[in-house]
Amino acid sequence: MADYEDWGKIFSEELVFKHSRSSGPGGQNVNKVNTRVTVLLDVAGSSGFTEWQKKRILKRLSSRATKEGVVRVVSQRYRTQKANRRAAVERLAELLSEALKNKPIRKKTRVPAHIKQHRLEQKRHQGRLKRQRSQRDFLED
């Protein structure tokens, strides 16, 4: 994962920061200082990604992306704007690197025959028990 400084240098002109009042820690400071930081990165219009990477990022981060292709990350964990700014950019870097990772291909596996057989025997056994219970109730009435 790239750290804050690397991403800051690469996307410094492409990152948009918005500040607002935080609901996080800060005491009375919360009511007067804009410590919450929202980082916006226009992935669709970015020159730092290939078309393939843009599609992959927007697909994998679809819950954080707008229809225009802007990815949004919010941080309000810390008491200062600077710390939240750093945390938001680090989170964005994490999300981007995770989105661009290749996931391993799942190998199909088969359920062993003896396991299937055991499961079916258990089902038959449960069915017999239920039938016996219902017949016994019927005879007692």
N, C-alpha and C positions, 0 to 999 in steps of 0.2 A: 504494500500500500504506500502510495506517495504521501509525504507529510504536508503539512499546511503550507510551508514556504514554496515547495515545488508547485503545488496547485495554484497558489497565489500568483506565482510568476507566469505560469502557462495561461491561466484564464483571467488574469487581473483586469483586462479591459472587457472581458465578457461576463464577469460576475457583477450582479446588481444586488446591492444591499439595501434592505428596507428595515427601519427601526420603529418599534412601537412599544407601548407599555407592557411590561411582563406581568404574569400572574405568579411567577416563581418567587424565590427568596429575595429578600432585600428590605424587609420592614417598611418604614414610611417612605423609603427611597423609591419603592415600587410606584407610588402615586405621582411622582414628579419626574422620573428619569426614564427615557426610552431604552431599556436594556434588552428587550427581546429583539432578536435579529432574524430576518428572513433572507436567505440567499437564493437568488434566481439565476439560473444558467440556461440560456437559450441554446439547447442542444441542436435543434433543427437548423439554426442559423450559424452554428459554431464552425470555425475553420479548423479547429483542432481535432476533429473526428472525420473518419471516412463515412461514406453513405451507409455502408454495412454496420459500422459501429453506432451511428445515429439511430438506425432502425432498431438495433438490439437494445440500446439504452432505453429508448422510448417504449419499447415493448415490455422490458423487464421492470421499468420504473413507471409503468402506466398509472399507478395510483397516485404518484407524486407529480405527474406531468400534465400540463394543460393540452388542449387540442392544438395549440400553436407550437407545441414542442418545447415548452419551458419547464424545466425541472425545478421544484421548490423544496427547500429544506429550512426548517425553523429550529432555533435554539433559544431556550429561556431558562436553562438550568442554572446559570451563574448570576452573580450579583452585578457584574460589570458588562458593559457593552462589548468591550474588547475580548473578554473571555468567551462570551456567547458567539461573537463573530468568528473566533478561532474554532470553537466547537462546531459551528455550522459548516464551515469550510472543510473541516476534517471529516464530518459525517458525509458531506457531499462527495469527498474523495473516496471514502469507503464504499458508498453506494455505486459510484461510477466503476470502481475497480471490480466490485462484485458482479455488476451487470455485464461487464466485458469478459468475465471468466468463462471458460468452457466447462459446462457441466458434464460429468462422466455419463456415458451412454449406459442405460440400464440393461443388464443382461436378463433375458427371460429365463425363469426357472420353472420347473415342473414340480408339482406336489408328488412325493413318492407314493407308489401304489399302496403300500401297507398303511400309510397314514390315511389315505382315502378310504380304504377298507375299514379301518378302525373307526373312522368318523361315521360311516354308514351303519356299522354294527351298533354304535352308541345310539344312533337315531332310532334304529329298530327296537332296541332295548327300551328306550324312553316311550316309544309308541305302545309297546306291549304293556308297560306299567300303567299308562293312561287308560288303555282299553280295560285292563283288569279292574282299575278303580271304578270306572264308569259302570261296568257290569255288576260289581259288588253293590254299588249304590242302588242299582235298578232292582236287584234281587231282595234287598233289605226292605224296600217300600211295600 
